Amino acid sequence: MTRLLFLFVGSVLLLLGTVAPGGTFMMAAGLAILICASPWFAQCVRWLRRCFALLDRMMKTMQRVAGRRMGGILAATDPDVAASAHPGAHGAAIPPADKGAATTHFRACNLCEAICGLEIEHDTRSVISIKGDALDPLSQGHICPKALALKDIHEDPSRLRAPVKKTADGWREVAWEEAFAEIAERTRVIRDQHGDRALAVYLGNPTVHNYGAMLFQRPFVRALGKPQVFSATSVDQLPHHFAASFMFGHTMLIPVPDIDRTDFMLIMGANPIASNGSLMTAPGVRRRLKAIRKRGGRVVVVDPRHSETAALADEHHFIRPGSDFWLLAALLHVVLAEKLDAWGHLSGALRSYEQLTKLAGRVSPEVASGFTGIDAETIRGLARDFAGSATAVCYGRMGLSTQRHGGLSQWLVNVLNIVTGNFDTAGGAMLTSPAVPVVGRDSTLGHFDRWRSNVRELPEFDGQLPVAALAEEMLAAGDDNIRGLFTFAGNPVLSTPNGRQLDAALEGLDLHVAIDIYINESSRHADFILPTATGLETEHYDLAFHALAVRNTAKFSPSLFSPPPGLRYDWQVLGELARRVRAPRRGLAGVRERSIAALMNWLTPSGILNVGLKLGPHGAWRSPTKWFTGLSLRRLRQAPHGIDFGPLESKAPGCLRTRDKKINLVPTVLRVRFEEVLAEDLAGSAPHGNTFELIGRRDLRSNNSWMHNVPRLIKGKNRATLLMNREDAKRLCLQEDQIVRVQSRIGSIELPLQQSDDLMPGVVSIPHGFGHNRPGTRLPVAEANAGVSINDVTDERVVDPLTGTAAFSGQRVTVGPMMPSGDA
């Protein structure tokens, strides 16, 4: 009866569609209904279901085979046997030989964004010396103190070399099979009882320095179902990705300063001398900045602290923390009002110019001066000099990203470069052409506000929630809270706001799995810690930082040493976890996911890298003319110093991933936030009395929290101090090295005072990454130089309302002498 009804309705619609004006849709609907009602349609559906079921069984079989294949590799007690059984599993480790046979190994350092080329002299068991590789086309012999620590990390006795499980009697070493089996079972219990959203993943900063982890972390997250995902991105560079997504159409279309050809570099909220260049892979940045001045150019630094970079610059201007948005808007005001703008080859590839002119017209230098503390005429002169320079580039980094207006600030940095004709041109802000493309030819990436966190309703971006919400999502009442957490190479207790709250929240989880080489302030709470091979034991290719480099180069680093017996690689651990915890999916989605997993496990990271290199702009598969001469992993292995593909080149508008291939100068979401800020009275009053604005600071020998167990990097004068302007200290009757108390809404810390004229009055500074004084860690060197954590006084409620990025810079604190015991 139902089939007859469908046949009747379909026939009527088809007939009416043939006579009614514009009846194409009606005809299509009628035809579709007739097809669905036909007797053979049901048979086709049954046949397709059988095909999908057969494919599903085939993929499960392939996955089991791949799992056994990988398991055989992992089970091998001798890593050299594992390597020979599975070529490409972890590069070409050095073969067994006599200890006295010294030789040289070339690789890129993977400890920070500079990716300096290294020349390592070694025997088969240990490193003899590490120095810069003079033939590396990017770093040209530069090296920083952190690279020497590769030897220390490799030999660190505190490093875990087998999985451990927390028991009533403390940590106990367990076999991989036992760890995987129990983790999988407890994960399934949480998911079955509370759903996918009861699981969460935190991805730490070191994952970006490991290409195997980068390739396999996303499939692992998908295998969990739809977990809540957090990462160090939202306490670091999220505003850069946010602006790139809305302006250029992809989160990784981040412009990089062409530092080697610019005549005017404006540096805001960044200290590249200490960071080695962040989101600007520029090893030897001191030499590069000096070269700007040597060729007659200028370097101007705007920062609340007269930093190491400011000491090298032509000019330095103090600015109140968190007010960079106002300065940038005022610079645009001057450029547009005085007709100093220049568009060049992008004049036909811009949208919303009229809206930009209206917005910028509302922030004059006089208005900005009240917020920034910079004189209006100084702002005008800076805008004129920047726009009038032959080539110029504005570079804004952590100080701009981690503040209440982080999203707006990074957007306006891009806009300033664009409107002055310094985008996609030599000496300006340019887009890179990495050998392994991180932006596909037809891809668009980045979505915003598709869902929100449960407690504060902070928006997601590109599938991740702001980490400032992680602790509260664990502590929330009801069935929506997080009950199981996987942390990967991260220490969020020290690196995210309100660390004490997160410390307490981690204790209440039903399951916490840490993939880490140390028992640190965060992993000490875990039920299982799964250590992996690291540093000199891994092959290396910088997927992320070649895509952010100031010159187009490529370099592959084979592993130097084999890992300790039984130790696994990050990608192997992630792949095995994904296989065991995979949420059941039926139909085509399940087949697709298992197919990808099986293929990736079969290829291994080096095989995937080889495909990426061949498909890239210099690759052997790019065109038939490059089949025999194009780039491949084999060719890259034959160039131990790396390959130079030349300086950055103009790519826009062809590289844009917006639908109309145009730059959106004023995305709606940013315009709305701009107008909200203008409507608010954000100036308030300047700090007074014992109230100050807090900022962080960076040291060349530190890398967040994870390099403090290395003696050569932590030795010397105590760096975990409160930096304060001398006049402020005198006003509060505070003395050098006196222990002072810093207080905020969430708590207080006590640390020594260091006085300096390098800090703007009303501002205080504490370095990031310390606080190694929590019980239960196994980091003896770090514990002996514990310091305090700045994030024990940074308020998790203070975020950029636009992106959810933690607003570390400019938080209000009070400072006073340490209270006697019992008076606190």
C-alpha positions in Angstrom: 0.0 0.0 0.0 2.8 2.4 0.9 4.6 1.6 -2.4 1.4 2.4 -4.4 1.0 5.7 -2.5 4.6 6.7 -3.4 4.1 5.7 -7.0 1.0 7.9 -7.2 2.6 10.9 -5.5 5.7 10.6 -7.7 3.7 10.3 -10.9 1.6 13.4 -10.0 4.7 15.5 -9.2 6.4 14.4 -12.4 3.3 15.2 -14.5 2.8 18.6 -12.9 6.5 19.4 -13.3 6.3 19.0 -17.0 3.5 21.6 -17.4 4.1 24.0 -14.5 6.5 27.0 -15.1 9.8 26.4 -13.4 8.9 22.9 -12.5 12.4 21.4 -12.7 12.5 20.9 -8.9 9.0 19.3 -8.9 10.1 16.9 -11.7 13.3 16.0 -9.9 11.3 15.3 -6.7 8.8 13.2 -8.5 11.5 11.2 -10.2 13.3 10.6 -6.9 10.1 9.3 -5.3 9.4 7.0 -8.2 12.9 5.5 -8.0 12.6 5.0 -4.3 9.2 3.3 -4.8 10.4 0.9 -7.5 10.8 -2.8 -6.6 14.5 -2.9 -7.6 15.4 0.1 -5.4 15.0 -1.9 -2.2 17.1 -4.7 -3.7 19.8 -2.2 -4.6 19.8 -0.9 -1.0 20.2 -4.4 0.4 23.0 -5.0 -2.1 24.8 -1.8 -1.0 24.4 -2.8 2.6 26.0 -6.1 1.9 28.9 -4.4 0.1 29.4 -2.0 3.0 29.4 -4.9 5.5 31.9 -6.8 3.4 34.1 -3.7 3.1 33.8 -3.2 6.9 35.0 -6.7 7.6 37.9 -6.3 5.1 39.0 -3.1 6.8 38.8 -4.6 10.2 40.9 -7.5 9.0 43.4 -5.0 7.4 43.5 -3.1 10.7 44.2 -6.2 12.7 47.0 -7.1 10.3 48.4 -3.6 10.5 48.1 -3.8 14.3 49.9 -7.1 14.5 52.5 -5.8 12.1 53.0 -2.7 14.2 52.8 -4.8 17.4 55.6 -7.0 16.1 57.7 -4.0 15.7 56.9 -2.7 19.1 57.4 -6.1 20.8 61.0 -6.4 19.5 63.3 -6.0 22.4 66.2 -4.9 20.1 65.4 -1.6 18.4 67.9 -2.4 15.6 66.0 -5.6 14.9 62.8 -3.6 14.8 64.3 -1.2 12.4 65.5 -3.9 10.0 62.1 -5.6 10.2 60.2 -2.4 9.4 62.2 -0.1 7.2 61.4 3.6 7.8 60.0 3.0 11.3 62.4 5.4 12.9 64.9 6.4 10.4 68.4 5.1 9.9 69.8 4.6 13.4 73.5 4.2 13.7 74.7 0.6 13.4 76.5 -1.1 16.3 80.2 -0.4 16.3 83.1 0.1 18.6 82.8 3.0 21.0 86.0 4.6 19.8 84.8 5.2 16.3 83.8 8.8 16.2 81.7 10.2 13.3 79.6 13.2 12.5 75.8 13.4 12.3 73.8 16.4 10.9 70.3 17.2 12.0 67.9 20.0 12.9 67.4 20.8 16.5 63.8 20.1 17.5 63.7 22.0 20.9 62.4 25.3 19.6 61.0 27.0 16.5 64.4 28.1 15.2 65.2 24.6 14.0 68.9 25.3 13.9 71.1 23.0 11.9 73.5 20.9 14.2 76.7 19.1 13.6 77.0 16.4 16.2 80.2 14.5 16.8 79.5 11.1 18.4 80.5 7.6 18.9 77.9 4.8 18.9 76.9 5.3 22.5 77.2 9.0 23.3 77.5 12.5 22.1 81.0 14.0 22.1 80.2 17.5 20.9 77.4 19.6 19.4 78.0 22.7 17.3 76.2 24.7 14.6 76.1 23.4 11.1 77.7 26.1 9.0 76.3 24.6 5.8 72.7 24.6 6.9 71.0 27.1 4.5 68.6 28.5 7.1 70.6 28.7 10.3 74.1 29.1 8.7 75.9 27.9 11.8 73.8 29.6 14.5 73.2 27.6 17.6 71.7 28.5 21.0 72.3 26.9 24.5 69.2 24.7 24.2 70.7 22.6 21.4 73.5 21.4 23.7 70.8 20.0 26.0 69.9 17.3 23.4 72.7 15.3 25.0 71.4 15.9 28.5 67.8 14.8 27.6 69.1 11.7 25.9 71.1 10.7 29.0 68.8 12.1 31.7 68.4 9.5 34.5 65.0 11.1 35.5 63.6 10.2 32.1 61.1 7.3 32.0 62.0 4.4 29.8 59.0 2.1 30.4 55.3 2.6 31.0 54.4 3.1 34.6 51.1 2.7 36.5 50.0 4.5 39.6 49.2 2.0 42.5 48.5 2.3 46.2 52.2 1.7 46.7 53.4 4.2 44.2 54.5 4.0 40.6 55.0 0.5 39.1 56.5 -0.4 35.8 54.1 -2.4 33.6 54.2 -4.1 30.2 52.9 -2.2 27.2 50.1 -4.8 26.6 48.9 -4.5 30.2 48.8 -0.7 29.9 47.1 -0.6 26.6 44.5 -3.2 27.6 43.5 -1.4 30.8 43.4 2.0 29.3 41.2 0.8 26.5 38.8 -0.9 28.9 38.5 2.1 31.2 38.0 4.4 28.2 35.2 2.3 26.9 33.5 2.3 30.3 33.6 6.1 30.5 32.3 6.5 26.9 29.5 3.9 27.4 28.3 5.4 30.6 28.8 9.2 29.9 29.3 9.6 26.2 32.1 10.9 24.0 32.1 14.4 25.6 33.2 12.9 29.0 36.6 12.3 27.3 39.1 15.0 26.6 42.6 15.4 25.1 45.2 18.0 25.9 48.0 18.5 23.3 51.2 20.1 24.6 53.6 22.3 22.8 56.3 19.6 22.1 53.9 17.7 19.8 54.5 20.4 17.2 58.2 19.5 17.3 57.5 15.9 16.4 56.2 15.2 13.0 55.2 11.6 13.8 53.0 12.9 16.7 51.6 15.6 14.4 50.5 13.1 11.8 49.0 10.6 14.2 47.4 12.8 16.8 44.3 13.7 14.8 43.4 10.1 13.9 43.8 9.3 17.6 41.4 12.1 18.6 38.9 10.9 16.0 39.2 7.4 17.3 37.9 8.6 20.7 34.7 9.7 19.1 33.9 13.3 19.7 36.0 14.2 22.7 36.7 17.7 24.0 40.0 18.9 22.7 42.3 21.4 24.3 45.9 22.4 23.5 48.7 24.9 24.2 47.4 26.9 21.2 44.9 28.8 23.3 47.7 30.0 25.7 49.9 31.0 22.8 49.2 31.7 19.1 45.5 31.1 18.6 44.8 34.8 17.6 47.2 34.3 14.6 45.3 31.3 13.4 42.0 33.1 14.0 42.9 36.1 12.0 44.4 34.0 9.2 41.3 31.9 8.9 38.9 34.8 8.6 41.1 37.0 6.4 42.8 34.5 4.1 40.7 31.4 4.4 43.0 29.0 6.2 44.4 28.8 9.7 47.9 28.1 8.5 48.1 31.1 6.1 50.1 33.0 8.7 52.3 35.8 7.2 55.9 35.7 8.1 58.2 38.8 8.3 60.7 38.8 5.4 63.3 39.9 7.9 66.3 39.5 5.6 65.0 42.1 3.0 63.0 44.6 5.1 64.1 48.2 5.7 61.8 48.8 8.7 60.8 46.2 11.3 58.2 47.2 13.9 58.2 44.6 16.7 55.3 44.6 19.1 55.0 42.3 22.2 57.8 40.1 21.0 61.3 39.3 22.1 62.9 37.3 19.3 66.4 37.5 20.7 65.1 35.3 23.6 62.6 33.3 21.7 64.7 32.7 18.5 61.7 34.0 16.6 58.3 32.7 17.3 55.9 32.1 14.4 58.9 33.4 12.5 61.4 30.6 12.1 64.5 32.8 12.0 67.6 31.1 13.5 70.3 33.7 14.2 67.8 36.5 14.6 70.3 38.7 16.4 72.5 38.7 13.2 69.4 39.3 11.0 68.3 42.3 13.1 71.7 43.8 13.0 71.8 43.3 9.3 68.7 45.5 9.0 70.5 48.4 10.7 73.7 47.7 8.8 71.9 48.2 5.4 70.4 51.5 6.6 67.1 50.2 7.9 65.4 50.7 11.3 64.2 48.4 14.1 61.6 49.7 16.4 60.3 47.8 19.5 57.1 48.5 21.3 57.0 46.6 24.6 56.2 47.2 28.4 59.8 46.0 29.0 63.1 47.2 27.5 63.9 43.6 26.5 67.0 42.0 25.0 65.5 42.8 21.5 64.8 46.4 22.5 68.5 46.8 23.6 69.4 46.0 20.0 66.8 48.3 18.3 67.0 51.8 17.1 64.0 52.8 19.2 62.0 51.4 22.0 58.6 52.7 23.3 57.0 51.6 26.5 53.3 50.7 26.2 50.8 49.7 28.8 50.1 45.9 28.7 47.1 44.9 26.7 46.7 48.3 24.9 48.4 47.3 21.6 45.0 47.2 19.8 44.6 50.9 20.4 48.1 51.7 19.0 47.5 49.6 15.9 44.1 51.2 15.3 45.7 54.6 15.6 48.5 53.8 13.2 45.8 52.7 10.7 43.9 55.9 11.3 47.0 58.0 10.4 47.8 55.9 7.3 44.3 56.1 5.9 43.5 59.7 6.9 46.7 61.0 5.4 46.4 58.9 2.2 49.6 56.9 3.0 48.0 53.6 1.9 49.4 51.6 -1.0 47.8 48.5 -2.4 50.1 47.4 -5.2 49.2 44.1 -6.9 46.5 43.3 -4.3 44.3 46.3 -5.2 41.7 44.0 -6.9 41.9 41.3 -4.2 40.6 43.2 -1.2 37.2 43.3 0.4 35.6 45.7 3.0 38.0 48.6 2.4 35.2 51.2 3.1 34.3 49.5 6.4 38.0 49.6 7.4 38.2 53.3 6.8 35.2 54.0 8.9 36.4 51.9 11.8 40.0 53.3 11.8 38.6 56.8 11.7 37.2 56.3 15.1 40.6 55.8 16.9 42.8 58.9 16.6 46.3 59.0 18.0 45.0 61.2 20.8 42.4 58.6 21.8 45.1 55.8 21.6 47.5 57.8 23.7 45.2 57.7 26.7 45.2 53.9 26.5 48.8 53.2 25.6 50.8 55.8 27.3 52.5 56.7 24.0 52.4 60.4 23.0 50.0 61.1 20.0 52.8 62.8 18.0 55.0 59.8 18.5 52.2 57.6 17.1 51.8 59.8 14.1 55.6 59.8 13.4 55.7 56.0 13.7 52.8 55.6 11.2 54.4 58.0 8.7 57.8 56.4 9.0 56.4 52.9 8.6 54.2 53.8 5.6 57.0 55.8 4.0 59.7 53.2 4.2 60.6 51.4 1.0 59.8 48.1 2.7 58.4 47.5 6.1 56.9 44.8 8.3 55.0 44.8 11.5 55.5 41.7 13.7 53.4 41.0 16.8 53.7 38.0 19.0 53.0 36.7 22.5 52.4 40.0 24.1 49.7 40.8 21.5 48.2 37.3 21.4 47.8 36.6 25.2 45.8 39.7 26.1 42.1 40.7 26.2 42.3 42.1 22.6 44.5 39.3 21.2 42.3 38.5 18.2 41.8 42.1 17.3 45.5 42.9 17.7 46.7 40.1 15.3 44.1 41.1 12.8 45.2 44.7 12.8 48.9 43.7 12.4 47.9 41.9 9.2 45.8 44.9 8.1 48.6 47.4 8.8 51.0 45.4 6.6 48.3 45.1 3.8 47.2 48.7 3.6 50.8 50.0 3.5 51.7 47.7 0.6 53.8 45.5 2.7 52.0 42.2 2.4 53.0 39.5 -0.1 56.0 41.7 -1.2 59.7 41.3 -0.6 60.7 42.9 2.7 57.1 42.8 4.1 54.9 40.1 5.6 54.9 37.1 3.2 53.5 33.6 2.9 55.8 30.6 2.7 56.0 27.8 0.2 57.1 24.8 2.3 58.3 21.6 0.7 55.4 19.7 2.4 52.3 21.9 1.9 50.3 22.4 5.1 47.6 24.2 3.0 46.1 22.0 0.3 45.4 23.3 -3.2 41.6 23.3 -2.6 41.4 23.1 1.1 39.9 25.5 3.6 40.4 24.9 7.3 39.1 26.6 10.4 35.6 26.8 11.9 34.4 28.9 14.8 31.7 28.7 17.4 30.1 25.5 16.3 29.8 24.5 19.9 30.7 25.9 23.3 32.1 24.8 26.6 29.5 23.8 29.1 30.3 26.1 32.1 31.3 29.5 30.6 30.1 28.8 27.0 33.5 29.8 25.5 33.5 29.2 21.7 35.5 26.4 20.0 37.9 27.3 17.1 39.0 24.7 14.6 37.7 21.9 16.8 39.4 23.0 20.0 38.0 24.7 23.2 40.1 27.3 25.1 42.3 25.6 27.7 41.3 28.2 30.2 38.1 26.2 30.5 39.7 22.8 31.1 39.7 22.7 34.9 36.1 23.9 35.2 34.9 21.4 32.7 36.3 18.7 34.9 34.9 20.1 38.1 31.4 20.8 36.8 28.5 19.0 38.4 26.3 16.6 36.4 27.0 14.2 33.5 28.6 16.7 31.2 31.9 17.0 33.0 35.1 15.6 31.8 35.9 12.2 33.4 38.8 10.9 31.3 41.8 12.9 30.0 44.7 12.1 27.7 47.6 14.6 27.9 50.3 14.5 25.3 53.7 16.0 26.0 52.2 18.8 28.0 52.4 20.3 31.5 49.2 22.3 31.8 49.4 22.7 35.6 52.3 25.1 34.9 51.4 26.4 31.5 47.7 27.3 31.7 45.9 29.9 33.9 45.0 29.0 37.5 47.3 26.1 37.8 46.2 25.3 41.3 42.6 24.8 40.2 43.7 22.4 37.5 46.0 20.6 39.9 42.9 19.9 42.1 40.7 19.0 39.1 43.2 16.3 37.8 42.9 14.4 41.1 39.2 13.8 40.5 39.3 12.1 37.1 38.2 8.5 36.5 41.1 8.1 34.1 44.2 10.2 33.2 46.7 8.9 30.7 49.9 11.0 30.1 52.1 10.4 27.1 55.3 11.9 28.5 59.0 11.1 29.3 58.8 12.7 32.8 56.8 12.5 36.0 56.1 16.3 36.1 53.7 18.6 37.8 50.8 17.4 35.6 51.6 13.8 34.8 52.1 13.0 38.5 48.3 12.8 38.7 48.0 10.3 35.8 46.9 6.6 36.2 49.3 5.7 33.4 52.4 7.4 31.9 53.5 6.1 28.5 57.0 7.3 27.7 58.3 7.5 24.1 61.5 7.8 22.3 62.7 11.3 22.0 65.3 13.8 20.7 68.3 12.1 19.2 66.4 8.7 19.1 63.9 10.0 16.5 63.9 11.0 12.9 62.8 14.5 12.4 61.2 16.8 9.8 59.7 20.2 10.8 56.2 20.2 9.2 55.1 23.3 11.1 58.2 25.4 11.2 59.3 25.1 7.6 55.9 26.5 6.9 56.7 29.5 9.1 60.3 30.1 8.1 61.8 33.3 6.8 63.4 31.3 3.9 62.1 28.3 1.9 64.2 25.3 2.9 63.8 21.6 3.7 65.8 19.3 5.9 65.3 15.7 7.1 67.1 14.4 10.2 67.6 10.6 10.5 67.7 9.3 14.1 71.1 9.2 15.7 70.7 6.6 18.4 68.4 3.6 18.7 65.9 4.0 21.6 66.3 1.9 24.8 65.0 -1.7 24.3 61.2 -1.8 24.2 60.6 1.9 24.0 58.2 3.1 21.4 57.7 6.1 19.2 55.0 8.7 19.7 53.2 7.7 16.5 53.3 4.0 17.5 51.7 4.7 20.9 49.1 6.9 19.3 48.3 4.4 16.6 48.0 1.5 19.1 45.8 3.5 21.4 43.6 4.6 18.5 43.2 1.0 17.4 42.1 -0.1 20.9 39.9 2.8 21.9 38.2 3.4 18.6 34.5 4.3 19.0 32.3 2.0 16.9 31.1 3.6 13.6 29.0 1.9 11.0 28.8 2.4 7.3 31.0 4.4 5.1 32.4 6.6 7.9 33.7 3.6 9.8 35.2 2.0 6.7 36.9 5.3 5.8 38.3 5.8 9.3 39.7 2.2 9.5 41.1 2.5 6.0 43.0 5.7 6.8 44.3 4.2 10.1 45.5 1.0 8.3 47.2 3.0 5.5 49.0 5.4 7.9 50.3 2.5 10.1 51.5 0.8 7.0 53.2 3.8 5.5 54.7 5.1 8.9 55.5 8.8 9.3 58.5 8.6 6.9 56.3 7.1 4.1 53.6 9.8 4.6 56.4 12.4 4.6 57.7 11.0 1.3 54.2 11.4 -0.3 53.9 15.0 1.0 57.3 15.9 -0.4 56.5 14.4 -3.8 53.1 16.3 -3.9 54.7 19.6 -2.7 55.7 22.6 -4.9 59.2 21.0 -5.6 58.0 17.4 -5.6 58.5 14.6 -8.1 54.8 14.2 -8.5 54.1 17.8 -9.1 54.4 17.5 -12.9 55.7 14.9 -15.4 58.9 17.0 -16.0 59.8 16.5 -12.3 59.4 12.7 -12.2 63.1 12.1 -12.1 64.4 15.3 -10.7 61.8 16.4 -8.2 62.0 16.3 -4.4 61.4 13.1 -2.5 62.5 11.8 0.9 65.3 9.9 -0.8 66.7 13.1 -2.4 66.3 14.9 1.0 68.2 12.2 2.8 71.0 12.7 0.3 71.3 16.4 1.4 72.3 16.1 5.1 72.6 19.9 5.5 69.2 20.5 3.9 68.1 22.0 0.6 67.6 25.8 -0.1 64.7 26.7 -2.3 65.4 30.5 -2.0 63.8 33.5 -0.4 60.0 33.9 0.1 58.0 34.7 -3.0 54.8 36.5 -3.8 51.8 34.1 -3.8 48.7 36.1 -3.4 45.9 36.1 -4.4 46.3 32.6 -5.9 47.2 31.1 -2.5 44.1 32.5 -0.7 41.5 30.0 0.4 38.6 32.4 0.7 35.7 31.6 -1.6 36.2 34.6 -3.8 40.0 34.5 -3.6 40.0 37.9 -1.9 41.4 39.2 1.4 38.6 40.0 3.8 40.0 43.2 5.5 37.1 43.4 7.9 35.6 40.0 8.8 32.2 40.5 10.5 33.1 38.8 13.7 36.1 41.1 14.1 34.2 44.2 13.2 31.6 43.4 15.8 34.2 42.9 18.5 36.0 46.2 17.4 32.8 48.1 17.9 32.1 46.4 21.3 35.6 47.5 22.5 35.0 51.1 21.3 31.7 51.1 23.1 33.3 50.0 26.4 35.2 52.3 28.7 38.3 50.1 28.9 40.8 52.8 29.8 39.9 52.7 33.5 42.6 54.1 35.7 46.3 53.5 35.6 47.7 51.2 38.3 48.3 53.0 41.5 49.4 52.2 45.1 50.5 48.6 45.3 48.4 47.5 42.2 50.4 46.6 39.1 49.8 45.1 35.6 51.5 41.7 35.3 53.4 40.4 32.2 55.6 37.4 31.6 59.1 37.2 30.3 61.2 34.7 28.4 64.8 33.5 28.7 67.0 32.0 26.0 67.8 29.0 28.2 64.2 28.2 29.0 61.6 26.5 26.9 58.3 26.8 28.8 58.5 24.3 31.7 60.2 21.3 30.1 63.9 22.3 30.0 64.4 23.0 33.7 65.7 19.5 34.6 68.8 20.1 32.5 71.7 21.4 34.7 73.5 23.4 32.0 70.3 25.4 31.2 69.1 26.0 34.8 72.5 26.8 36.4 73.5 30.4 37.3 71.6 33.3 38.9 68.0 32.7 39.9 65.7 33.7 37.1 62.4 33.2 38.9 62.2 36.7 40.3 59.6 39.5 40.3 61.0 42.3 38.0 59.8 45.8 39.1 60.7 49.4 38.1 63.2 50.9 40.6 60.9 53.9 41.3 58.0 51.6 42.1 60.1 49.6 44.5 61.4 52.7 46.2 57.8 54.0 46.6 56.7 50.7 48.3 59.9 50.6 50.4 61.0 47.3 48.9 64.6 46.2 48.6 66.6 44.1 46.1 66.2 40.4 46.7 63.5 40.9 49.3 60.8 38.2 49.3 57.6 39.8 48.1 54.0 38.6 47.8 52.1 38.8 44.5 48.3 38.5 45.0 45.4 38.2 42.6 41.8 37.0 42.8 42.8 33.3 42.6 45.7 33.3 45.1 49.2 34.5 45.9 52.9 33.5 45.3 56.1 34.7 47.0 59.4 35.3 45.3 62.5 37.5 45.3 62.3 41.1 44.0 64.6 42.3 41.2 64.7 46.0 40.5 65.3 47.4 37.0 64.9 50.5 34.9 64.0 48.2 32.0 60.4 47.9 33.1 57.6 50.4 32.6 56.4 52.0 35.8 53.2 50.3 37.0 54.2 47.0 35.4 55.8 43.9 37.0 57.1 40.7 35.3 57.5 37.1 36.3 59.0 34.4 34.0 56.9 31.5 32.7 57.4 27.8 33.4 58.7 27.6 36.9 56.9 26.3 40.0 58.6 22.9 40.4 57.7 22.7 44.1 54.7 20.4 44.0 55.1 17.0 45.7 55.2 13.7 43.7 57.4 14.8 40.8 60.6 13.1 39.7 62.6 16.1 38.4 65.4 16.5 40.9 67.3 19.3 39.1 64.1 21.3 38.5 63.0 20.8 42.1 66.3 22.2 43.3 65.6 25.3 41.3 61.8 25.3 41.8 60.8 29.0 41.6 57.1 29.8 41.6 54.5 29.5 38.9 53.2 32.7 37.4 50.0 30.8 36.6 49.2 30.4 40.2 48.1 34.0 40.1 46.8 34.3 36.5 43.1 34.3 36.5 41.4 31.8 34.2 38.4 34.0 33.9 40.4 36.8 32.1 40.4 35.8 28.5 40.1 37.4 25.0 36.3 37.3 24.6 36.7 36.8 20.9 39.0 33.8 20.8 39.0 32.5 24.4 42.8 32.8 24.5 44.1 33.2 28.1 44.9 36.9 28.7 48.1 36.6 30.6 49.4 40.0 29.7 48.0 42.9 31.8 46.4 41.0 34.6 46.0 43.2 37.7 47.9 42.1 40.8 48.9 43.6 44.1 52.5 43.5 45.4 53.8 43.9 48.9 56.3 42.5 51.4 55.9 38.9 52.4 53.6 38.7 55.4 54.9 37.1 58.6 53.8 33.5 59.2 50.3 33.4 60.5 49.3 36.9 59.2 48.5 35.9 55.6 
